[in-house]
Amino acid sequence: MSIIEVLANKIADKISEKLLLEEEKKAVIAYGLIGILQVTTLFLLVTLLGLLTGTLYESLMIFFTVGFLRKSTGGAHAQTMWGCNTVSVLSILILALISRYVLGISLRTSVHLLLAFAVFTAALLVFYHRVPVDSPNKPIVSEVKIKRLRRESFMKLLLLLIIAVSCIWNAERAQRLYSISSSILMAMVWQMITLTDQGARFLEKMDTTLSKILQL
């Protein structure tokens, strides 16, 4: 059991004891607290690494963009909480570094726009064929919900494209906007990867590798 789970269970125990709640309600509270603590921990780690590497804006943009998309698209995830946290932090850090120091440079506007529309087109195709991707524990069977999630995903994708293009158009006045735009595109790329079978196998392999390392 991870530190987050232990902490969440202790808090849930105290709340349940004061409110005289049943075990079932205590389990619901613990589950919710685990989610909140996990997101908070990820946010703090991403912020810290962003400050240390000079990629704070890019890291946070990727963090929030992936979360924004994942809410409706779903996607593969690691099987353990430690694996999930580690893979998330490392992937955000790597993508932020690429956005800041590789793609966040002053090229011709047409080049940045071409990259933006290329990523958007690829994401559109992946979303069309894969969204929403559910999990074995929480399968999505309602046709109404599936249609709603698909509609939301495409609308979010279009909104992110508009934001990315707006950043590119205004980057001549603030060059950092190139890397902000690139961060949005990298978040799209990462989310596309998690929607594919290959991405699911990659995350599973990473999770297994991390588990073996931690046991040493």
C-alpha positions in Angstrom: 0.0 0.0 0.0 1.4 3.4 -1.0 1.9 6.4 1.4 -1.0 8.1 -0.4 -3.3 5.2 0.3 -2.3 4.9 3.9 -2.8 8.7 4.5 -6.2 8.6 2.7 -7.4 5.7 4.8 -6.3 7.4 8.1 -8.1 10.6 7.1 -11.2 8.5 6.1 -11.1 6.7 9.4 -11.1 10.0 11.4 -13.9 11.4 9.3 -16.0 8.3 9.6 -15.3 8.1 13.4 -16.5 11.6 14.0 -19.6 11.4 11.7 -20.4 7.8 12.7 -20.3 6.6 9.1 -20.6 3.0 7.9 -17.8 1.1 6.3 -19.2 1.5 2.8 -19.3 5.3 3.1 -15.8 5.3 4.6 -14.5 3.4 1.6 -16.1 6.0 -0.7 -14.4 8.8 1.2 -11.1 7.0 1.1 -11.3 6.4 -2.6 -12.1 10.1 -3.2 -9.2 11.2 -1.0 -6.8 8.9 -2.8 -7.7 10.7 -6.1 -7.3 14.1 -4.6 -4.0 13.3 -2.9 -2.6 11.7 -6.0 -3.4 14.7 -8.2 -2.0 17.1 -5.6 1.2 15.1 -5.3 1.6 15.0 -9.1 0.9 18.8 -9.3 3.6 19.6 -6.7 6.2 17.3 -8.3 5.5 18.7 -11.7 5.8 22.2 -10.4 9.0 21.5 -8.6 10.7 19.8 -11.5 9.4 22.6 -13.8 11.1 25.2 -11.6 14.3 23.2 -11.5 14.5 22.7 -15.3 13.1 26.1 -16.4 10.0 24.5 -17.8 7.4 25.5 -15.3 4.9 27.0 -17.8 5.4 24.1 -20.2 5.1 21.4 -17.5 1.9 22.9 -16.1 0.4 23.3 -19.5 1.0 19.6 -20.3 -0.3 18.6 -16.9 -3.6 20.4 -17.3 -4.0 19.7 -21.0 -3.6 15.9 -20.5 -6.0 16.0 -17.6 -8.5 18.1 -19.6 -8.4 15.6 -22.5 -8.3 12.5 -20.5 -11.5 13.4 -18.7 -13.5 12.5 -21.8 -11.2 10.4 -23.9 -10.0 7.9 -21.2 -6.8 6.1 -21.9 -4.4 3.5 -20.7 -2.8 3.8 -17.3 -0.3 2.0 -15.1 -1.6 -0.7 -12.9 0.0 0.6 -9.7 -0.2 4.0 -8.1 3.6 4.3 -7.9 3.9 3.4 -11.5 1.3 5.8 -12.5 2.8 8.7 -10.6 6.3 8.0 -11.8 5.4 7.5 -15.5 3.2 10.7 -15.4 6.0 12.8 -13.9 8.7 11.5 -16.2 6.6 11.9 -19.3 5.5 15.4 -18.4 9.1 16.4 -17.7 10.4 14.9 -21.0 7.7 16.5 -23.0 8.2 19.8 -21.3 11.9 19.8 -22.1 11.2 19.0 -25.7 8.6 21.8 -25.9 10.9 24.4 -24.2 14.3 23.6 -25.7 13.6 21.8 -29.0 10.3 23.0 -30.4 10.1 26.3 -28.5 12.4 28.1 -30.9 11.8 30.9 -33.3 11.1 29.3 -36.7 8.9 30.6 -39.5 5.3 30.9 -38.4 4.3 28.6 -41.2 6.5 25.8 -39.8 4.9 26.0 -36.4 1.4 26.1 -37.9 2.2 23.1 -40.1 3.3 21.2 -37.0 0.1 22.2 -35.1 -2.2 21.1 -37.9 -0.3 17.8 -38.4 -0.6 16.9 -34.8 -4.3 17.9 -34.8 -5.0 15.8 -37.8 -3.3 12.8 -36.3 -5.2 13.3 -33.0 -8.4 13.6 -34.9 -7.9 10.2 -36.6 -6.9 8.5 -33.3 -9.8 10.0 -31.4 -12.2 9.0 -34.2 -11.2 5.4 -34.0 -10.5 5.0 -30.3 -12.4 7.4 -28.1 -13.6 6.7 -25.5 -11.1 4.2 -24.1 -12.6 2.7 -20.9 -11.0 0.5 -18.3 -11.9 -3.2 -17.4 -13.0 -1.9 -13.9 -15.3 0.7 -15.3 -16.5 -0.3 -18.8 -18.6 2.3 -20.7 -21.7 0.5 -22.1 -24.2 3.4 -22.4 -24.4 4.5 -26.0 -25.6 7.9 -24.8 -22.5 8.3 -22.7 -20.2 7.1 -25.4 -21.6 9.7 -27.9 -21.4 12.5 -25.2 -17.7 11.6 -24.5 -16.8 11.5 -28.2 -18.5 14.9 -28.8 -16.7 16.4 -25.8 -13.4 15.0 -26.9 -13.6 16.5 -30.4 -14.7 19.9 -29.0 -11.8 19.9 -26.6 -9.4 19.0 -29.4 -10.7 21.9 -31.6 -10.4 24.3 -28.6 -6.8 23.3 -28.0 -6.0 23.8 -31.7 -7.4 27.3 -31.5 -5.4 28.1 -28.4 -2.2 26.6 -30.0 -2.6 28.6 -33.2 -3.4 31.8 -31.3 -0.1 31.3 -29.3 1.8 30.9 -32.6 0.3 34.0 -34.1 1.3 36.1 -31.1 4.7 34.5 -30.5 6.6 37.2 -32.3 5.8 39.5 -29.4 6.4 36.9 -26.7 8.7 34.1 -27.9 7.8 31.8 -25.0 4.4 31.3 -26.6 6.2 29.0 -29.1 7.0 26.6 -26.3 3.5 27.0 -24.8 2.0 26.1 -28.1 4.4 23.1 -28.4 3.3 22.0 -24.9 -0.3 21.7 -26.0 0.8 19.7 -29.0 3.0 17.4 -26.9 0.1 16.8 -24.6 -2.0 15.8 -27.6 0.7 13.4 -28.7 1.0 11.8 -25.3 -2.8 11.4 -25.0 -2.9 9.8 -28.5 -0.2 7.3 -27.3 -2.3 6.3 -24.2 -5.3 5.7 -26.4 -3.6 3.0 -28.6 -2.9 -0.7 -27.8 0.8 0.0 -28.2 0.6 2.8 -25.6 -1.2 0.5 -23.2 1.6 -2.2 -23.6 4.3 0.5 -23.1 2.7 1.7 -19.9 2.3 -1.9 -18.6 6.0 -2.6 -19.4 7.1 0.6 -17.6 5.0 -0.2 -14.6 6.4 -3.8 -14.4 10.0 -2.4 -14.8 9.5 0.1 -12.0 8.0 -2.5 -9.7 11.0 -4.7 -10.2 13.4 -1.9 -9.5 11.6 -0.9 -6.3 11.8 -4.5 -5.1 15.6 -4.5 -5.4 
